[in-house]
Amino acid sequence: MQIGKAGKATTSISTATHDSITVRNHDLVNELMGGLTFTEYFYLLTTGRKATSDQAFFLDVLLVSIAEHGLVPTNQAARMTYAADPDFLQGAVAAGLLGCGKVILGTTEIAGRFLQDTQARIDRNGETLDDIIIGMRDAGRRIPGFGHPLHKPVDPRAQRILELVEERGVMGPYSRLARDVEASVSRLWSKPLPMNVSFAIPAVLLDLDFPPSVLKAVPILARTASLLAHLAEESETPIGFTLAHHAEMGITCEPSGSSK
């Protein structure tokens, strides 16, 4: 019994024969190997198109911007998993990736939807950006991609991304909207709320004609590189069990209820 909606039984990504591999209608061995950087290849894989120079440049910028941020929960989970079984590298990477939820890294996709929805409301309904932001503020809703526990009053990564967009003269509607949202939040919110990197990333990706369905893929790909770096270090300088020990020591057990 089939469960779920049936799709057409095809793929447009790749196929292989005994002596060739074709990826997105390009010869892997004779055309792509040595002809593309990995960033350009990732763009081709996910979109089916070869990247322009600006698309490749900014995809590189975004991957670098989000790959590493210290001993964040994803890296800690991976290192502790690796400490438990050093022969299970792929499992440790998977453990880290499983922590890429809507609070960590997944905000990129949510912020992208917010940018699209906000632009549509302005274009279709004639709403003002200030009214949209005020409505969210008064309803107690959070603006995805705004606020950061460490980077205040600004997230330098987000600022650098948008500065580069302006410098290269490729600012599109979503990058402009990101700046407008930043200004509106600054005026209308009761406390400082910096735009973080997870808001700048989808703005640029959408302007680069990157498919919305894979917005989350960019930070996941970037963070995979970081996880591998942490696990390489873990194999030489193990701290996984130290992290687990400090977690245990930092938590107090408070029994709920009393036994009779």
C-alpha positions as CSV (number, residue, x, y, z in Angstrom):
1,M,0.0,0.0,0.0
2,Q,1.4,3.3,-1.0
3,I,1.4,6.1,1.6
4,G,1.5,9.7,0.6
5,K,1.1,11.5,-2.7
6,A,2.7,9.8,-5.6
7,G,5.1,11.8,-7.7
8,K,6.3,11.3,-11.2
9,A,8.9,8.5,-11.1
10,T,11.8,10.6,-12.6
11,T,14.8,12.5,-11.5
12,S,16.5,15.4,-13.4
13,I,19.7,15.4,-11.3
14,S,21.9,12.6,-12.6
15,T,22.3,9.2,-14.3
16,A,25.2,6.9,-15.0
17,T,26.3,4.2,-17.4
18,H,29.3,1.8,-17.3
19,D,31.6,4.5,-18.7
20,S,30.0,7.9,-18.0
21,I,28.2,10.0,-15.4
22,T,25.8,12.8,-16.4
23,V,24.9,15.4,-13.8
24,R,22.3,18.0,-14.8
25,N,22.9,17.2,-18.4
26,H,26.6,17.8,-18.1
27,D,29.4,15.3,-18.4
28,L,30.8,14.9,-14.9
29,V,34.3,13.6,-15.8
30,N,35.1,15.7,-18.9
31,E,33.2,18.9,-18.2
32,L,32.5,19.4,-14.5
33,M,35.6,17.9,-12.8
34,G,38.2,20.6,-13.1
35,G,35.6,23.0,-14.6
36,L,33.7,24.0,-11.5
37,T,34.4,24.8,-7.9
38,F,32.4,22.9,-5.3
39,T,30.3,26.0,-4.7
40,E,29.5,26.3,-8.3
41,Y,28.7,22.6,-8.4
42,F,26.4,22.8,-5.5
43,Y,24.5,25.6,-7.3
44,L,24.2,23.5,-10.4
45,L,23.1,20.5,-8.4
46,T,20.3,22.3,-6.6
47,T,19.1,24.6,-9.4
48,G,20.0,22.8,-12.6
49,R,21.7,26.0,-13.8
50,K,25.3,27.1,-13.9
51,A,26.0,29.9,-11.5
52,T,26.8,33.4,-12.6
53,S,29.9,35.0,-11.1
54,D,27.8,36.9,-8.6
55,Q,25.8,33.9,-7.7
56,A,29.0,31.9,-7.1
57,F,30.7,34.7,-5.2
58,F,27.8,35.3,-2.8
59,L,27.1,31.6,-2.3
60,D,30.7,31.3,-1.1
61,V,30.2,34.3,1.1
62,L,27.1,32.9,2.7
63,L,28.6,29.4,3.2
64,V,31.7,31.0,5.0
65,S,29.5,33.3,7.1
66,I,27.4,30.5,8.7
67,A,29.8,27.5,8.8
68,E,31.4,28.1,12.2
69,H,30.3,29.8,15.4
70,G,32.2,28.0,18.2
71,L,31.0,25.3,20.5
72,V,27.3,25.7,19.6
73,P,24.9,22.8,20.5
74,T,25.3,21.2,17.1
75,N,29.1,20.9,17.5
76,Q,28.8,19.8,21.1
77,A,26.3,17.0,20.2
78,A,28.6,15.8,17.4
79,R,31.7,15.8,19.6
80,M,30.0,13.9,22.5
81,T,28.6,11.4,20.0
82,Y,32.1,10.9,18.5
83,A,33.6,10.5,21.9
84,A,31.2,7.6,22.5
85,D,32.2,5.9,19.3
86,P,35.2,7.3,17.4
87,D,34.6,4.7,14.6
88,F,31.2,6.2,13.8
89,L,32.2,9.5,12.2
90,Q,29.1,9.7,10.0
91,G,26.9,9.1,13.1
92,A,28.6,12.0,14.9
93,V,28.0,14.3,11.9
94,A,24.4,13.2,11.7
95,A,24.0,13.9,15.4
96,G,25.1,17.4,14.8
97,L,22.9,17.9,11.8
98,L,19.9,16.7,13.7
99,G,20.3,19.7,15.9
100,C,19.8,22.1,13.0
101,G,16.2,23.0,13.9
102,K,14.3,26.2,13.7
103,V,16.3,27.8,16.5
104,I,19.7,26.9,15.2
105,L,20.2,27.3,11.4
106,G,16.6,26.5,10.5
107,T,15.7,30.2,11.0
108,T,17.1,30.8,7.5
109,E,14.2,29.0,5.9
110,I,11.6,30.7,8.1
111,A,13.1,34.1,7.5
112,G,13.0,33.5,3.8
113,R,9.2,32.7,4.0
114,F,8.8,35.9,6.0
115,L,10.5,38.0,3.4
116,Q,8.4,36.5,0.6
117,D,5.2,36.8,2.5
118,T,6.0,40.4,3.6
119,Q,6.8,41.4,0.0
120,A,3.6,39.8,-1.3
121,R,1.5,41.7,1.3
122,I,3.1,45.0,0.4
123,D,2.7,44.3,-3.4
124,R,-0.7,42.6,-3.3
125,N,-2.5,44.3,-0.5
126,G,-0.9,47.7,-0.4
127,E,0.1,47.2,3.3
128,T,3.0,49.2,4.7
129,L,6.0,47.6,6.2
130,D,5.6,49.6,9.4
131,D,2.0,48.3,9.8
132,I,3.2,44.7,9.3
133,I,6.0,45.1,11.9
134,I,3.6,46.9,14.3
135,G,1.1,44.1,13.9
136,M,3.7,41.5,14.8
137,R,5.0,43.5,17.7
138,D,1.6,44.1,19.2
139,A,0.7,40.4,18.7
140,G,3.8,39.4,20.6
141,R,5.2,37.6,17.6
142,R,8.9,37.2,17.0
143,I,10.5,38.4,13.7
144,P,12.5,35.5,12.4
145,G,16.2,36.3,11.9
146,F,16.2,39.2,14.4
147,G,17.8,39.2,17.8
148,H,21.0,37.4,18.9
149,P,22.2,36.4,22.4
150,L,25.8,37.4,21.6
151,H,26.0,39.8,18.7
152,K,24.7,43.2,19.9
153,P,24.0,45.9,18.8
154,V,24.6,44.3,15.3
155,D,25.5,41.0,13.9
156,P,28.7,41.7,12.0
157,R,28.1,38.8,9.6
158,A,24.8,40.1,8.5
159,Q,26.2,43.6,8.0
160,R,29.1,42.4,6.0
161,I,26.9,40.3,3.7
162,L,24.7,43.3,2.8
163,E,27.7,45.6,2.5
164,L,29.1,43.3,-0.1
165,V,25.8,43.2,-1.9
166,E,25.9,47.0,-2.1
167,E,29.5,47.1,-3.1
168,R,29.0,44.7,-6.0
169,G,25.9,46.5,-7.1
170,V,23.6,43.5,-7.0
171,M,21.1,44.5,-4.4
172,G,17.7,43.0,-5.3
173,P,14.2,43.4,-3.9
174,Y,14.8,41.0,-0.9
175,S,18.1,42.5,0.1
176,R,16.5,46.0,0.0
177,L,13.5,44.7,2.0
178,A,15.9,43.2,4.6
179,R,17.4,46.7,5.1
180,D,13.9,48.2,5.2
181,V,12.8,45.7,7.8
182,E,16.0,46.4,9.8
183,A,15.2,50.1,9.8
184,S,11.5,49.6,10.7
185,V,12.3,47.3,13.6
186,S,14.9,49.7,14.9
187,R,12.3,52.5,14.9
188,L,9.3,50.5,16.2
189,W,10.5,47.8,18.5
190,S,10.8,48.7,22.2
191,K,14.3,47.3,22.6
192,P,17.3,46.9,20.3
193,L,16.8,43.9,18.0
194,P,19.7,43.3,15.6
195,M,19.2,41.6,12.3
196,N,21.2,38.4,12.4
197,V,23.0,36.4,9.7
198,S,20.0,34.1,9.3
199,F,18.0,37.0,7.9
200,A,20.6,38.3,5.5
201,I,21.3,34.9,4.1
202,P,17.8,34.2,2.6
203,A,17.5,37.8,1.4
204,V,20.6,37.3,-0.8
205,L,19.7,33.8,-1.8
206,L,16.2,34.8,-3.0
207,D,17.8,37.7,-5.0
208,L,20.2,35.2,-6.5
209,D,17.2,33.2,-7.8
210,F,18.0,30.3,-5.5
211,P,15.0,28.0,-5.0
212,P,13.1,28.8,-1.7
213,S,12.8,25.0,-1.1
214,V,16.5,24.7,-0.4
215,L,17.1,27.8,1.6
216,K,17.9,25.7,4.7
217,A,20.3,23.6,2.6
218,V,22.9,26.4,2.6
219,P,23.5,26.6,6.3
220,I,23.3,22.8,6.6
221,L,25.9,22.3,4.0
222,A,28.1,25.0,5.7
223,R,27.7,23.5,9.1
224,T,28.6,20.1,7.8
225,A,32.1,21.4,7.0
226,S,32.3,22.8,10.6
227,L,31.2,19.6,12.1
228,L,33.9,17.7,10.2
229,A,36.5,20.2,11.5
230,H,35.3,19.8,15.1
231,L,35.4,16.0,14.8
232,A,38.9,16.0,13.3
233,E,39.9,18.1,16.3
234,E,38.0,15.8,18.6
235,S,40.1,12.8,17.3
236,E,43.3,14.7,18.3
237,T,42.2,16.7,21.3
238,P,39.1,15.0,22.9
239,I,36.7,17.2,24.8
240,G,33.5,15.4,24.2
241,F,33.4,13.7,27.6
242,T,34.5,17.0,29.2
243,L,31.5,18.7,27.6
244,A,29.3,16.0,29.0
245,H,30.8,16.2,32.4
246,H,30.3,20.0,32.6
247,A,26.7,19.6,31.4
248,E,26.1,17.2,34.2
249,M,27.8,19.3,36.8
250,G,25.9,22.4,35.7
251,I,22.5,20.9,36.2
252,T,20.9,20.4,39.6
253,C,18.4,17.5,40.1
254,E,15.3,18.6,41.8
255,P,12.9,15.7,42.4
256,S,9.3,16.4,41.5
257,G,6.8,15.5,44.2
258,S,7.7,13.5,47.3
259,S,7.6,9.8,47.9
260,K,5.6,8.4,50.8
